[in-house]
Amino acid sequence: MTSDIANLLHAFARLADEGTPHDLGALLTDDVEWAMAGARWRGREQTVAGLTRMRELGHAGPESGNRHVITNLEVHATGDHATALSYFLLVSAGPPAAIVVAGSYRDELERGRDGHWLLARREVTT
């Protein structure tokens, strides 16, 4: 169970760098909540729009050359609900390559009827 959650969070980080906003939206609950400095989004549509804006600003997406790296992942799951705590680094491709931002994620996840885990809430702290 915890490896499924870790895989979801790592896939989300990879898709932030290499995928499309639609790919990211497929990993979110309909009523997802996202909170970070300067932004608070509710619902899948608003969150995907916010993540799209982050790409337009050059923070993510294939054109940015950036990489989201997740470390120190702790997962606590009970039934169909889980909490995950992790650190993240946003690394620029450079030149020279550099850590642009370091912070932490506090995630809440829910297992859907199909058995797959989805991100229900993310709090980003930098």
Secondary structure, 3 states (H helix, E strand, C coil): CHHHHHHHHHHHHHHHHHCCHHHHHCCEEEEEEEEECCEEEECHHHHHHHHHHHHHCCCCCHHHCCEEEEEEEEEEEECCEEEEEEEEEEEECCCCCEEEEEEEEEEEEEECCCCCEEEEEEEEEC
